[in-house]
Amino acid sequence: MYNLNNMSNLQHKLCELKLEERRVCSDIKHLVSRNKTIDFFQAKQLNTLRTGLKSKIKNVESKITPNIIA
C-alpha cells in the first residue's frame, strides 16, 4: 500500500513539474517573440528555472522508472 501511495505521489509531482516546465517555456517564447529589447536578467532567471526543472523531472522519472540492467 505504501509503495502504491508513494508511486502516485511521484506521478503527481512529475505532472506538476511538467506543467511548470511548460509555463516557463511559454514565458521564454513570449519574451523572445516580442520585438522589444530582451531583459537579460529575466531571461537568465527563466533559463536557470528551466534547467532546474529539467533536472528535477529527470530525478522524479528515475524514481518512477528505475534502470533495469539485465
All heavy atoms as TSV, in Angstrom:
chain	resi	resn	atom	element	x	y	z
A	1	MET	N	N	0.818	-1.191	0.000
A	1	MET	CA	C	0.000	0.000	0.000
A	1	MET	C	C	0.866	1.260	0.000
A	1	MET	O	O	0.581	2.212	-0.692
A	1	MET	CB	C	-0.919	-0.051	1.224
A	1	MET	CG	C	-1.902	1.085	1.279
A	1	MET	SD	S	-3.097	0.912	-0.044
A	1	MET	CE	C	-4.213	2.193	0.374
A	2	TYR	N	N	1.936	1.214	0.802
A	2	TYR	CA	C	2.824	2.378	0.872
A	2	TYR	C	C	3.485	2.639	-0.479
A	2	TYR	O	O	3.579	3.776	-0.905
A	2	TYR	CB	C	3.895	2.152	1.946
A	2	TYR	CG	C	4.933	3.240	1.953
A	2	TYR	CD1	C	4.649	4.501	2.466
A	2	TYR	CD2	C	6.198	3.025	1.417
A	2	TYR	CE1	C	5.589	5.509	2.457
A	2	TYR	CE2	C	7.138	4.024	1.404
A	2	TYR	CZ	C	6.835	5.262	1.930
A	2	TYR	OH	O	7.756	6.266	1.917
A	3	ASN	N	N	3.910	1.581	-1.152
A	3	ASN	CA	C	4.576	1.729	-2.440
A	3	ASN	C	C	3.635	2.346	-3.468
A	3	ASN	O	O	4.040	3.194	-4.253
A	3	ASN	CB	C	5.097	0.375	-2.920
A	3	ASN	CG	C	6.043	0.528	-4.092
A	3	ASN	OD1	O	6.539	1.617	-4.358
A	3	ASN	ND2	N	6.300	-0.562	-4.781
A	4	LEU	N	N	2.380	1.934	-3.468
A	4	LEU	CA	C	1.387	2.481	-4.399
A	4	LEU	C	C	1.139	3.958	-4.102
A	4	LEU	O	O	1.061	4.778	-5.030
A	4	LEU	CB	C	0.082	1.693	-4.305
A	4	LEU	CG	C	-1.028	2.113	-5.266
A	4	LEU	CD1	C	-0.576	1.920	-6.712
A	4	LEU	CD2	C	-2.279	1.303	-5.002
A	5	ASN	N	N	1.049	4.318	-2.833
A	5	ASN	CA	C	0.849	5.705	-2.439
A	5	ASN	C	C	2.070	6.545	-2.827
A	5	ASN	O	O	1.929	7.662	-3.306
A	5	ASN	CB	C	0.585	5.797	-0.935
A	5	ASN	CG	C	0.130	7.177	-0.520
A	5	ASN	OD1	O	-0.382	7.937	-1.334
A	5	ASN	ND2	N	0.329	7.496	0.736
A	6	ASN	N	N	3.242	6.005	-2.611
A	6	ASN	CA	C	4.481	6.694	-2.974
A	6	ASN	C	C	4.556	6.897	-4.488
A	6	ASN	O	O	4.956	7.969	-4.951
A	6	ASN	CB	C	5.695	5.899	-2.477
A	6	ASN	CG	C	6.975	6.678	-2.609
A	6	ASN	OD1	O	6.979	7.903	-2.643
A	6	ASN	ND2	N	8.079	5.964	-2.691
A	7	MET	N	N	4.143	5.890	-5.254
A	7	MET	CA	C	4.164	5.988	-6.713
A	7	MET	C	C	3.188	7.058	-7.190
A	7	MET	O	O	3.505	7.848	-8.082
A	7	MET	CB	C	3.805	4.638	-7.342
A	7	MET	CG	C	3.879	4.636	-8.847
A	7	MET	SD	S	5.548	4.860	-9.488
A	7	MET	CE	C	6.248	3.299	-9.090
A	8	SER	N	N	2.018	7.123	-6.589
A	8	SER	CA	C	1.042	8.137	-7.004
A	8	SER	C	C	1.541	9.534	-6.641
A	8	SER	O	O	1.318	10.483	-7.396
A	8	SER	CB	C	-0.321	7.865	-6.388
A	8	SER	OG	O	-0.269	8.010	-4.987
A	9	ASN	N	N	2.222	9.666	-5.509
A	9	ASN	CA	C	2.800	10.964	-5.146
A	9	ASN	C	C	3.877	11.386	-6.141
A	9	ASN	O	O	3.954	12.563	-6.518
A	9	ASN	CB	C	3.387	10.915	-3.742
A	9	ASN	CG	C	2.336	10.895	-2.663
A	9	ASN	OD1	O	1.194	11.257	-2.901
A	9	ASN	ND2	N	2.713	10.452	-1.474
A	10	LEU	N	N	4.702	10.439	-6.567
A	10	LEU	CA	C	5.741	10.745	-7.551
A	10	LEU	C	C	5.131	11.145	-8.891
A	10	LEU	O	O	5.605	12.081	-9.542
A	10	LEU	CB	C	6.678	9.548	-7.731
A	10	LEU	CG	C	7.662	9.286	-6.601
A	10	LEU	CD1	C	8.406	7.975	-6.844
A	10	LEU	CD2	C	8.649	10.431	-6.463
A	11	GLN	N	N	4.077	10.449	-9.306
A	11	GLN	CA	C	3.424	10.790	-10.562
A	11	GLN	C	C	2.771	12.162	-10.487
A	11	GLN	O	O	2.811	12.931	-11.451
A	11	GLN	CB	C	2.397	9.717	-10.930
A	11	GLN	CG	C	3.023	8.422	-11.372
A	11	GLN	CD	C	2.002	7.336	-11.627
A	11	GLN	OE1	O	0.881	7.389	-11.115
A	11	GLN	NE2	N	2.391	6.331	-12.392
A	12	HIS	N	N	2.195	12.485	-9.352
A	12	HIS	CA	C	1.584	13.800	-9.153
A	12	HIS	C	C	2.657	14.881	-9.206
A	12	HIS	O	O	2.478	15.922	-9.854
A	12	HIS	CB	C	0.842	13.825	-7.814
A	12	HIS	CG	C	0.077	15.077	-7.595
A	12	HIS	ND1	N	0.583	16.121	-6.862
A	12	HIS	CD2	C	-1.153	15.462	-8.032
A	12	HIS	CE1	C	-0.297	17.099	-6.846
A	12	HIS	NE2	N	-1.364	16.728	-7.550
A	13	LYS	N	N	3.779	14.640	-8.559
A	13	LYS	CA	C	4.891	15.600	-8.568
A	13	LYS	C	C	5.432	15.777	-9.985
A	13	LYS	O	O	5.743	16.894	-10.407
A	13	LYS	CB	C	5.999	15.099	-7.630
A	13	LYS	CG	C	7.172	16.012	-7.509
A	13	LYS	CD	C	6.801	17.255	-6.751
A	13	LYS	CE	C	8.022	18.096	-6.499
A	13	LYS	NZ	N	7.687	19.368	-5.891
A	14	LEU	N	N	5.520	14.680	-10.741
A	14	LEU	CA	C	6.002	14.749	-12.120
A	14	LEU	C	C	5.062	15.591	-12.979
A	14	LEU	O	O	5.526	16.425	-13.768
A	14	LEU	CB	C	6.129	13.340	-12.707
A	14	LEU	CG	C	6.652	13.239	-14.132
A	14	LEU	CD1	C	8.071	13.771	-14.223
A	14	LEU	CD2	C	6.589	11.808	-14.618
A	15	CYS	N	N	3.773	15.424	-12.808
A	15	CYS	CA	C	2.801	16.230	-13.567
A	15	CYS	C	C	2.945	17.707	-13.228
A	15	CYS	O	O	2.919	18.561	-14.122
A	15	CYS	CB	C	1.381	15.768	-13.283
A	15	CYS	SG	S	0.977	14.181	-14.010
A	16	GLU	N	N	3.101	18.027	-11.939
A	16	GLU	CA	C	3.276	19.415	-11.535
A	16	GLU	C	C	4.549	20.015	-12.136
A	16	GLU	O	O	4.539	21.155	-12.607
A	16	GLU	CB	C	3.337	19.518	-10.012
A	16	GLU	CG	C	2.016	19.300	-9.326
A	16	GLU	CD	C	2.142	19.349	-7.817
A	16	GLU	OE1	O	3.274	19.312	-7.294
A	16	GLU	OE2	O	1.098	19.428	-7.152
A	17	LEU	N	N	5.621	19.248	-12.126
A	17	LEU	CA	C	6.888	19.740	-12.679
A	17	LEU	C	C	6.790	19.966	-14.187
A	17	LEU	O	O	7.299	20.958	-14.709
A	17	LEU	CB	C	8.025	18.765	-12.365
A	17	LEU	CG	C	8.494	18.723	-10.919
A	17	LEU	CD1	C	9.467	17.574	-10.696
A	17	LEU	CD2	C	9.130	20.040	-10.517
A	18	LYS	N	N	6.128	19.054	-14.884
A	18	LYS	CA	C	5.984	19.212	-16.331
A	18	LYS	C	C	5.117	20.415	-16.675
A	18	LYS	O	O	5.384	21.120	-17.653
A	18	LYS	CB	C	5.434	17.938	-16.953
A	18	LYS	CG	C	6.476	16.832	-16.969
A	18	LYS	CD	C	6.138	15.753	-17.935
A	18	LYS	CE	C	7.268	14.739	-17.923
A	18	LYS	NZ	N	7.597	14.274	-19.218
A	19	LEU	N	N	4.070	20.663	-15.886
A	19	LEU	CA	C	3.247	21.855	-16.108
A	19	LEU	C	C	4.051	23.128	-15.863
A	19	LEU	O	O	3.946	24.098	-16.615
A	19	LEU	CB	C	2.015	21.830	-15.200
A	19	LEU	CG	C	0.895	20.900	-15.619
A	19	LEU	CD1	C	-0.172	20.840	-14.526
A	19	LEU	CD2	C	0.289	21.347	-16.932
A	20	GLU	N	N	4.864	23.118	-14.829
A	20	GLU	CA	C	5.705	24.278	-14.539
A	20	GLU	C	C	6.729	24.490	-15.652
A	20	GLU	O	O	6.988	25.619	-16.065
A	20	GLU	CB	C	6.414	24.081	-13.197
A	20	GLU	CG	C	7.235	25.254	-12.755
A	20	GLU	CD	C	6.420	26.478	-12.373
A	20	GLU	OE1	O	5.203	26.354	-12.147
A	20	GLU	OE2	O	7.008	27.568	-12.309
A	21	GLU	N	N	7.302	23.388	-16.167
A	21	GLU	CA	C	8.251	23.493	-17.270
A	21	GLU	C	C	7.564	24.079	-18.509
A	21	GLU	O	O	8.130	24.923	-19.205
A	21	GLU	CB	C	8.833	22.122	-17.602
A	21	GLU	CG	C	9.861	22.164	-18.715
A	21	GLU	CD	C	10.321	20.793	-19.145
A	21	GLU	OE1	O	9.513	19.837	-19.101
A	21	GLU	OE2	O	11.486	20.675	-19.534
A	22	ARG	N	N	6.348	23.660	-18.752
A	22	ARG	CA	C	5.589	24.172	-19.889
A	22	ARG	C	C	5.339	25.671	-19.759
A	22	ARG	O	O	5.440	26.421	-20.713
A	22	ARG	CB	C	4.269	23.415	-19.967
A	22	ARG	CG	C	3.500	23.608	-21.204
A	22	ARG	CD	C	2.283	22.731	-21.145
A	22	ARG	NE	N	1.765	22.504	-22.467
A	22	ARG	CZ	C	0.686	21.818	-22.728
A	22	ARG	NH1	N	0.013	21.262	-21.757
A	22	ARG	NH2	N	0.272	21.667	-23.959
A	23	ARG	N	N	5.019	26.116	-18.534
A	23	ARG	CA	C	4.783	27.533	-18.278
A	23	ARG	C	C	6.058	28.346	-18.494
A	23	ARG	O	O	6.038	29.407	-19.121
A	23	ARG	CB	C	4.281	27.750	-16.851
A	23	ARG	CG	C	3.911	29.197	-16.567
A	23	ARG	CD	C	3.743	29.474	-15.099
A	23	ARG	NE	N	4.955	29.277	-14.334
A	23	ARG	CZ	C	5.949	30.168	-14.252
A	23	ARG	NH1	N	5.890	31.297	-14.900
A	23	ARG	NH2	N	7.014	29.917	-13.521
A	24	VAL	N	N	7.182	27.817	-18.027
A	24	VAL	CA	C	8.457	28.523	-18.192
A	24	VAL	C	C	8.828	28.615	-19.667
A	24	VAL	O	O	9.248	29.674	-20.139
A	24	VAL	CB	C	9.567	27.822	-17.381
A	24	VAL	CG1	C	10.936	28.376	-17.733
A	24	VAL	CG2	C	9.316	27.988	-15.895
A	25	CYS	N	N	8.649	27.528	-20.408
A	25	CYS	CA	C	8.955	27.558	-21.839
A	25	CYS	C	C	8.049	28.547	-22.563
A	25	CYS	O	O	8.496	29.248	-23.473
A	25	CYS	CB	C	8.819	26.162	-22.438
A	25	CYS	SG	S	10.136	25.044	-21.950
A	26	SER	N	N	6.794	28.616	-22.155
A	26	SER	CA	C	5.874	29.582	-22.743
A	26	SER	C	C	6.319	31.010	-22.438
A	26	SER	O	O	6.271	31.888	-23.310
A	26	SER	CB	C	4.463	29.341	-22.203
A	26	SER	OG	O	3.580	30.308	-22.689
A	27	ASP	N	N	6.758	31.244	-21.196
A	27	ASP	CA	C	7.264	32.570	-20.830
A	27	ASP	C	C	8.479	32.944	-21.662
A	27	ASP	O	O	8.626	34.084	-22.086
A	27	ASP	CB	C	7.619	32.625	-19.345
A	27	ASP	CG	C	6.401	32.619	-18.444
A	27	ASP	OD1	O	5.274	32.786	-18.956
A	27	ASP	OD2	O	6.581	32.449	-17.215
A	28	ILE	N	N	9.345	31.979	-21.908
A	28	ILE	CA	C	10.540	32.237	-22.717
A	28	ILE	C	C	10.143	32.578	-24.146
A	28	ILE	O	O	10.669	33.520	-24.743
A	28	ILE	CB	C	11.502	31.018	-22.679
A	28	ILE	CG1	C	12.121	30.891	-21.283
A	28	ILE	CG2	C	12.592	31.146	-23.729
A	28	ILE	CD1	C	12.910	29.623	-21.067
A	29	LYS	N	N	9.179	31.838	-24.697
A	29	LYS	CA	C	8.720	32.119	-26.064
A	29	LYS	C	C	8.120	33.511	-26.172
A	29	LYS	O	O	8.367	34.230	-27.136
A	29	LYS	CB	C	7.689	31.075	-26.502
A	29	LYS	CG	C	8.286	29.736	-26.825
A	29	LYS	CD	C	7.211	28.738	-27.199
A	29	LYS	CE	C	7.792	27.352	-27.344
A	29	LYS	NZ	N	6.754	26.341	-27.579
A	30	HIS	N	N	7.324	33.898	-25.162
A	30	HIS	CA	C	6.720	35.235	-25.182
A	30	HIS	C	C	7.780	36.319	-25.049
A	30	HIS	O	O	7.680	37.374	-25.669
A	30	HIS	CB	C	5.676	35.386	-24.083
A	30	HIS	CG	C	4.420	34.612	-24.334
A	30	HIS	ND1	N	3.636	34.804	-25.445
A	30	HIS	CD2	C	3.818	33.633	-23.627
A	30	HIS	CE1	C	2.607	33.987	-25.415
A	30	HIS	NE2	N	2.691	33.250	-24.324
A	31	LEU	N	N	8.798	36.058	-24.259
A	31	LEU	CA	C	9.868	37.027	-24.084
A	31	LEU	C	C	10.630	37.234	-25.393
A	31	LEU	O	O	10.955	38.352	-25.767
A	31	LEU	CB	C	10.822	36.552	-22.981
A	31	LEU	CG	C	11.954	37.489	-22.593
A	31	LEU	CD1	C	11.411	38.746	-21.952
A	31	LEU	CD2	C	12.898	36.779	-21.635
A	32	VAL	N	N	10.861	36.155	-26.116
A	32	VAL	CA	C	11.617	36.221	-27.368
A	32	VAL	C	C	10.759	36.759	-28.504
A	32	VAL	O	O	11.251	37.494	-29.364
A	32	VAL	CB	C	12.189	34.824	-27.716
A	32	VAL	CG1	C	12.799	34.803	-29.095
A	32	VAL	CG2	C	13.228	34.413	-26.683
A	33	SER	N	N	9.466	36.427	-28.495
A	33	SER	CA	C	8.609	36.813	-29.625
A	33	SER	C	C	8.333	38.316	-29.673
A	33	SER	O	O	8.046	38.849	-30.743
A	33	SER	CB	C	7.290	36.045	-29.578
A	33	SER	OG	O	6.517	36.461	-28.487
A	34	ARG	N	N	8.408	38.981	-28.541
A	34	ARG	CA	C	8.218	40.434	-28.552
A	34	ARG	C	C	9.386	41.099	-29.260
A	34	ARG	O	O	10.515	40.646	-29.171
A	34	ARG	CB	C	8.128	40.980	-27.122
A	34	ARG	CG	C	6.821	40.645	-26.452
A	34	ARG	CD	C	6.719	41.380	-25.136
A	34	ARG	NE	N	6.779	40.378	-24.068
A	34	ARG	CZ	C	7.338	40.568	-22.895
A	34	ARG	NH1	N	7.911	41.699	-22.597
A	34	ARG	NH2	N	7.328	39.619	-22.005
A	35	ASN	N	N	9.120	42.159	-29.947
A	35	ASN	CA	C	10.172	42.850	-30.683
A	35	ASN	C	C	10.827	43.942	-29.847
A	35	ASN	O	O	11.367	44.893	-30.369
A	35	ASN	CB	C	9.611	43.457	-31.970
A	35	ASN	CG	C	9.252	42.385	-32.973
A	35	ASN	OD1	O	9.871	41.325	-33.000
A	35	ASN	ND2	N	8.244	42.636	-33.783
A	36	LYS	N	N	10.752	43.795	-28.550
A	36	LYS	CA	C	11.364	44.753	-27.646
A	36	LYS	C	C	12.752	44.258	-27.240
A	36	LYS	O	O	13.139	43.130	-27.528
A	36	LYS	CB	C	10.503	44.928	-26.391
A	36	LYS	CG	C	9.125	45.484	-26.676
A	36	LYS	CD	C	8.347	45.621	-25.396
A	36	LYS	CE	C	6.944	46.133	-25.669
A	36	LYS	NZ	N	6.141	46.195	-24.455
A	37	THR	N	N	13.482	45.113	-26.560
A	37	THR	CA	C	14.783	44.712	-26.035
A	37	THR	C	C	14.572	43.643	-24.967
A	37	THR	O	O	13.699	43.768	-24.107
A	37	THR	CB	C	15.500	45.926	-25.416
A	37	THR	OG1	O	15.580	46.960	-26.394
A	37	THR	CG2	C	16.880	45.561	-24.944
A	38	ILE	N	N	15.386	42.600	-25.029
A	38	ILE	CA	C	15.238	41.487	-24.098
A	38	ILE	C	C	15.900	41.850	-22.770
A	38	ILE	O	O	17.028	42.337	-22.735
A	38	ILE	CB	C	15.876	40.209	-24.675
A	38	ILE	CG1	C	15.137	39.777	-25.937
A	38	ILE	CG2	C	15.876	39.094	-23.653
A	38	ILE	CD1	C	15.770	38.605	-26.637
A	39	ASP	N	N	15.181	41.634	-21.694
A	39	ASP	CA	C	15.722	41.816	-20.350
A	39	ASP	C	C	16.560	40.575	-20.031
A	39	ASP	O	O	16.018	39.504	-19.773
A	39	ASP	CB	C	14.581	41.991	-19.355
A	39	ASP	CG	C	15.068	42.199	-17.936
A	39	ASP	OD1	O	16.272	42.426	-17.743
A	39	ASP	OD2	O	14.222	42.154	-17.019
A	40	PHE	N	N	17.886	40.713	-20.079
A	40	PHE	CA	C	18.749	39.547	-19.932
A	40	PHE	C	C	18.701	38.963	-18.529
A	40	PHE	O	O	18.883	37.761	-18.353
A	40	PHE	CB	C	20.183	39.897	-20.321
A	40	PHE	CG	C	20.353	40.018	-21.799
A	40	PHE	CD1	C	20.470	41.256	-22.388
A	40	PHE	CD2	C	20.380	38.892	-22.603
A	40	PHE	CE1	C	20.606	41.368	-23.758
A	40	PHE	CE2	C	20.518	39.001	-23.972
A	40	PHE	CZ	C	20.635	40.243	-24.552
A	41	PHE	N	N	18.437	39.791	-17.523
A	41	PHE	CA	C	18.316	39.259	-16.168
A	41	PHE	C	C	17.123	38.319	-16.074
A	41	PHE	O	O	17.220	37.222	-15.524
A	41	PHE	CB	C	18.180	40.405	-15.154
A	41	PHE	CG	C	18.039	39.934	-13.742
A	41	PHE	CD1	C	19.120	39.394	-13.066
A	41	PHE	CD2	C	16.817	40.006	-13.090
A	41	PHE	CE1	C	18.998	38.948	-11.758
A	41	PHE	CE2	C	16.680	39.566	-11.790
A	41	PHE	CZ	C	17.773	39.035	-11.120
A	42	GLN	N	N	15.996	38.738	-16.659
A	42	GLN	CA	C	14.802	37.894	-16.658
A	42	GLN	C	C	15.033	36.641	-17.500
A	42	GLN	O	O	14.618	35.542	-17.125
A	42	GLN	CB	C	13.602	38.672	-17.185
A	42	GLN	CG	C	12.306	37.911	-17.120
A	42	GLN	CD	C	11.132	38.705	-17.670
A	42	GLN	OE1	O	11.320	39.747	-18.277
A	42	GLN	NE2	N	9.940	38.201	-17.474
A	43	ALA	N	N	15.692	36.790	-18.631
A	43	ALA	CA	C	15.984	35.634	-19.483
A	43	ALA	C	C	16.882	34.642	-18.753
A	43	ALA	O	O	16.682	33.428	-18.845
A	43	ALA	CB	C	16.634	36.093	-20.776
A	44	LYS	N	N	17.858	35.161	-18.017
A	44	LYS	CA	C	18.764	34.287	-17.272
A	44	LYS	C	C	18.002	33.552	-16.173
A	44	LYS	O	O	18.218	32.356	-15.962
A	44	LYS	CB	C	19.897	35.106	-16.663
A	44	LYS	CG	C	20.916	34.275	-15.932
A	44	LYS	CD	C	22.031	35.140	-15.372
A	44	LYS	CE	C	22.996	34.284	-14.578
A	44	LYS	NZ	N	24.032	35.072	-13.935
A	45	GLN	N	N	17.095	34.246	-15.482
A	45	GLN	CA	C	16.296	33.606	-14.441
A	45	GLN	C	C	15.413	32.505	-15.025
A	45	GLN	O	O	15.318	31.416	-14.455
A	45	GLN	CB	C	15.416	34.626	-13.737
A	45	GLN	CG	C	16.132	35.488	-12.741
A	45	GLN	CD	C	15.186	36.438	-12.029
A	45	GLN	OE1	O	14.230	36.925	-12.629
A	45	GLN	NE2	N	15.451	36.684	-10.767
A	46	LEU	N	N	14.783	32.789	-16.156
A	46	LEU	CA	C	13.927	31.779	-16.784
A	46	LEU	C	C	14.735	30.573	-17.243
A	46	LEU	O	O	14.299	29.434	-17.101
A	46	LEU	CB	C	13.159	32.391	-17.959
A	46	LEU	CG	C	12.023	33.341	-17.589
A	46	LEU	CD1	C	11.490	34.028	-18.836
A	46	LEU	CD2	C	10.918	32.602	-16.869
A	47	ASN	N	N	15.917	30.818	-17.786
A	47	ASN	CA	C	16.763	29.719	-18.235
A	47	ASN	C	C	17.228	28.876	-17.052
A	47	ASN	O	O	17.236	27.640	-17.128
A	47	ASN	CB	C	17.969	30.253	-19.014
A	47	ASN	CG	C	18.749	29.147	-19.655
A	47	ASN	OD1	O	18.177	28.212	-20.198
A	47	ASN	ND2	N	20.070	29.233	-19.572
A	48	THR	N	N	17.592	29.521	-15.966
A	48	THR	CA	C	18.003	28.793	-14.763
A	48	THR	C	C	16.843	27.975	-14.216
A	48	THR	O	O	17.018	26.817	-13.819
A	48	THR	CB	C	18.499	29.780	-13.688
A	48	THR	OG1	O	19.572	30.554	-14.229
A	48	THR	CG2	C	18.975	29.072	-12.448
A	49	LEU	N	N	15.657	28.554	-14.218
A	49	LEU	CA	C	14.466	27.845	-13.762
A	49	LEU	C	C	14.175	26.650	-14.657
A	49	LEU	O	O	13.869	25.558	-14.171
A	49	LEU	CB	C	13.273	28.801	-13.734
A	49	LEU	CG	C	11.996	28.307	-13.101
A	49	LEU	CD1	C	12.212	27.947	-11.639
A	49	LEU	CD2	C	10.917	29.379	-13.201
A	50	ARG	N	N	14.313	26.834	-15.960
A	50	ARG	CA	C	14.048	25.737	-16.902
A	50	ARG	C	C	15.031	24.589	-16.710
A	50	ARG	O	O	14.639	23.425	-16.661
A	50	ARG	CB	C	14.118	26.250	-18.338
A	50	ARG	CG	C	13.750	25.180	-19.363
A	50	ARG	CD	C	13.866	25.696	-20.753
A	50	ARG	NE	N	15.272	25.984	-21.031
A	50	ARG	CZ	C	15.741	26.362	-22.199
A	50	ARG	NH1	N	14.919	26.536	-23.198
A	50	ARG	NH2	N	17.012	26.586	-22.369
A	51	THR	N	N	16.315	24.891	-16.578
A	51	THR	CA	C	17.304	23.829	-16.397
A	51	THR	C	C	17.133	23.128	-15.056
A	51	THR	O	O	17.319	21.910	-14.952
A	51	THR	CB	C	18.739	24.363	-16.539
A	51	THR	OG1	O	18.928	25.438	-15.618
A	51	THR	CG2	C	19.019	24.820	-17.944
A	52	GLY	N	N	16.746	23.890	-14.032
A	52	GLY	CA	C	16.473	23.277	-12.736
A	52	GLY	C	C	15.287	22.342	-12.788
A	52	GLY	O	O	15.299	21.259	-12.191
A	53	LEU	N	N	14.246	22.749	-13.509
A	53	LEU	CA	C	13.067	21.900	-13.650
A	53	LEU	C	C	13.391	20.629	-14.419
A	53	LEU	O	O	12.902	19.555	-14.082
A	53	LEU	CB	C	11.941	22.663	-14.347
A	53	LEU	CG	C	11.200	23.686	-13.494
A	53	LEU	CD1	C	10.291	24.537	-14.365
A	53	LEU	CD2	C	10.405	22.992	-12.416
A	54	LYS	N	N	14.232	20.750	-15.450
A	54	LYS	CA	C	14.596	19.563	-16.220
A	54	LYS	C	C	15.325	18.547	-15.344
A	54	LYS	O	O	15.081	17.343	-15.444
A	54	LYS	CB	C	15.462	19.944	-17.421
A	54	LYS	CG	C	14.674	20.523	-18.557
A	54	LYS	CD	C	15.538	20.752	-19.774
A	54	LYS	CE	C	14.697	21.297	-20.902
A	54	LYS	NZ	N	15.447	21.406	-22.146
A	55	SER	N	N	16.211	19.028	-14.484
A	55	SER	CA	C	16.934	18.098	-13.612
A	55	SER	C	C	15.995	17.474	-12.585
A	55	SER	O	O	16.117	16.285	-12.270
A	55	SER	CB	C	18.104	18.795	-12.925
A	55	SER	OG	O	17.644	19.779	-12.029
A	56	LYS	N	N	15.029	18.243	-12.071
A	56	LYS	CA	C	14.062	17.686	-11.130
A	56	LYS	C	C	13.187	16.648	-11.806
A	56	LYS	O	O	12.861	15.613	-11.218
A	56	LYS	CB	C	13.187	18.793	-10.546
A	56	LYS	CG	C	13.902	19.666	-9.544
A	56	LYS	CD	C	12.988	20.751	-9.017
A	56	LYS	CE	C	13.710	21.696	-8.093
A	56	LYS	NZ	N	12.837	22.784	-7.616
A	57	ILE	N	N	12.790	16.923	-13.058
A	57	ILE	CA	C	11.961	15.967	-13.804
A	57	ILE	C	C	12.729	14.666	-14.020
A	57	ILE	O	O	12.188	13.573	-13.829
A	57	ILE	CB	C	11.494	16.581	-15.138
A	57	ILE	CG1	C	10.426	17.648	-14.872
A	57	ILE	CG2	C	10.948	15.514	-16.089
A	57	ILE	CD1	C	10.033	18.457	-16.086
A	58	LYS	N	N	13.999	14.765	-14.397
A	58	LYS	CA	C	14.809	13.556	-14.586
A	58	LYS	C	C	14.923	12.769	-13.290
A	58	LYS	O	O	14.866	11.536	-13.293
A	58	LYS	CB	C	16.202	13.918	-15.098
A	58	LYS	CG	C	16.248	14.256	-16.552
A	58	LYS	CD	C	17.671	14.521	-16.992
A	58	LYS	CE	C	17.722	14.905	-18.453
A	58	LYS	NZ	N	19.088	15.152	-18.913
A	59	ASN	N	N	15.073	13.478	-12.183
A	59	ASN	CA	C	15.195	12.823	-10.891
A	59	ASN	C	C	13.918	12.068	-10.540
A	59	ASN	O	O	13.971	10.904	-10.119
A	59	ASN	CB	C	15.525	13.868	-9.820
A	59	ASN	CG	C	15.849	13.252	-8.484
A	59	ASN	OD1	O	16.064	12.060	-8.376
A	59	ASN	ND2	N	15.875	14.078	-7.458
A	60	VAL	N	N	12.763	12.701	-10.721
A	60	VAL	CA	C	11.489	12.048	-10.400
A	60	VAL	C	C	11.229	10.887	-11.359
A	60	VAL	O	O	10.775	9.822	-10.940
A	60	VAL	CB	C	10.325	13.074	-10.433
A	60	VAL	CG1	C	8.983	12.385	-10.324
A	60	VAL	CG2	C	10.485	14.094	-9.323
A	61	GLU	N	N	11.546	11.083	-12.648
A	61	GLU	CA	C	11.340	9.995	-13.615
A	61	GLU	C	C	12.220	8.798	-13.291
A	61	GLU	O	O	11.802	7.654	-13.478
A	61	GLU	CB	C	11.616	10.490	-15.035
A	61	GLU	CG	C	10.517	11.352	-15.599
A	61	GLU	CD	C	10.833	11.888	-16.981
A	61	GLU	OE1	O	12.033	11.932	-17.361
A	61	GLU	OE2	O	9.886	12.284	-17.679
A	62	SER	N	N	13.423	9.041	-12.804
A	62	SER	CA	C	14.304	7.924	-12.457
A	62	SER	C	C	13.769	7.156	-11.253
A	62	SER	O	O	13.984	5.946	-11.135
A	62	SER	CB	C	15.721	8.418	-12.181
A	62	SER	OG	O	15.762	9.170	-10.989
A	63	LYS	N	N	13.061	7.824	-10.360
A	63	LYS	CA	C	12.451	7.132	-9.223
A	63	LYS	C	C	11.238	6.322	-9.655
A	63	LYS	O	O	10.950	5.281	-9.074
A	63	LYS	CB	C	12.046	8.136	-8.146
A	63	LYS	CG	C	13.213	8.754	-7.443
A	63	LYS	CD	C	12.775	9.763	-6.413
A	63	LYS	CE	C	13.960	10.414	-5.743
A	63	LYS	NZ	N	13.560	11.476	-4.796
A	64	ILE	N	N	10.516	6.807	-10.657
A	64	ILE	CA	C	9.330	6.092	-11.139
A	64	ILE	C	C	9.736	4.878	-11.974
A	64	ILE	O	O	9.210	3.799	-11.811
A	64	ILE	CB	C	8.418	7.036	-11.957
A	64	ILE	CG1	C	7.797	8.089	-11.036
A	64	ILE	CG2	C	7.331	6.266	-12.682
A	64	ILE	CD1	C	6.988	9.143	-11.740
A	65	THR	N	N	10.666	5.095	-12.894
A	65	THR	CA	C	11.113	4.021	-13.773
A	65	THR	C	C	12.605	3.791	-13.560
A	65	THR	O	O	13.429	4.393	-14.254
A	65	THR	CB	C	10.861	4.376	-15.248
A	65	THR	OG1	O	9.521	4.863	-15.386
A	65	THR	CG2	C	11.083	3.190	-16.163
A	66	PRO	N	N	12.972	2.956	-12.616
A	66	PRO	CA	C	14.403	2.740	-12.366
A	66	PRO	C	C	15.050	1.964	-13.514
A	66	PRO	O	O	14.384	1.233	-14.253
A	66	PRO	CB	C	14.411	1.916	-11.083
A	66	PRO	CG	C	13.087	1.256	-11.044
A	66	PRO	CD	C	12.129	2.176	-11.753
A	67	ASN	N	N	16.335	2.189	-13.669
A	67	ASN	CA	C	17.082	1.477	-14.709
A	67	ASN	C	C	17.203	-0.005	-14.316
A	67	ASN	O	O	17.565	-0.327	-13.205
A	67	ASN	CB	C	18.491	2.061	-14.858
A	67	ASN	CG	C	18.461	3.447	-15.429
A	67	ASN	OD1	O	17.529	3.805	-16.136
A	67	ASN	ND2	N	19.447	4.239	-15.116
A	68	ILE	N	N	16.880	-0.842	-15.280
A	68	ILE	CA	C	16.975	-2.280	-15.061
A	68	ILE	C	C	18.107	-2.796	-15.939
A	68	ILE	O	O	18.056	-2.684	-17.159
A	68	ILE	CB	C	15.649	-2.985	-15.397
A	68	ILE	CG1	C	14.538	-2.473	-14.503
A	68	ILE	CG2	C	15.803	-4.501	-15.261
A	68	ILE	CD1	C	13.162	-2.969	-14.859
A	69	ILE	N	N	19.122	-3.329	-15.289
A	69	ILE	CA	C	20.273	-3.858	-16.016
A	69	ILE	C	C	20.111	-5.378	-16.078
A	69	ILE	O	O	20.058	-6.056	-15.057
A	69	ILE	CB	C	21.597	-3.487	-15.322
A	69	ILE	CG1	C	21.717	-1.961	-15.254
A	69	ILE	CG2	C	22.766	-4.111	-16.056
A	69	ILE	CD1	C	22.896	-1.479	-14.444
A	70	ALA	N	N	20.022	-5.889	-17.290
A	70	ALA	CA	C	19.831	-7.323	-17.467
A	70	ALA	C	C	21.127	-7.999	-17.785
A	70	ALA	O	O	22.005	-7.499	-18.370
A	70	ALA	CB	C	18.827	-7.587	-18.578
